[in-house]
Amino acid sequence: MVIGIICSAIAGAFISVQAAVNAKMNVHLGAWATTVLVFIVGLVGSLVPLLLFGGDLAGIRDVSPIYALGGLLGVGVVFCVMRSIQLLGPTLSVSVILVSQLIWALGVDLFGAFGMPQLTLAPGQVIGLMILLLGVVIFKQSQATALARESMKEAA
């Protein structure tokens, strides 16, 4: 469990940093060129450990074609995260993304989608989700208030 928590924390850091870097790259290349470059670099970055540590690509024949959609979903992730950061800023964008991820992950758990174990909804999960949603609203309101104060200071 500890390794899972560590990997999750690292993934969160990587996603946030990657999103900010991609948003900046998008300014110079455009959204689709940035997305292509990200996946080309990701392909090379994946091939190196595959070649060094091995892997079973022969098993690809046994994988359901529906799971290949993961690659297309990845394209959507990179593109949408990049655009949301440009439009909302990094912190609000990541906050909304986290809420959305939690809602969708809960749906996967509740329905046992994609072969995952089916779980039942507990009251604590609903309360936790509501607190998270309220936190995003408070966060955004606080951010808007801080920006308004900064604008007033600059105007004075």
Buried (B, 14 or more C-beta within 10 A) or exposed (E): EEEEEEEEEEEEEEBBEBBBEBBBBBEEBEBEEBBBBBBEEEEEEEEEEEEEEEEEEEEEEEEEEEEEEEEEEBBEBBBBBBBBBBEBBBEBBBBBBBBEEBEEEBEEBBEEEEEEEEEEEEEEBEEEBEEBBEEBEEEBEEBEEEEEEEEEEEEE
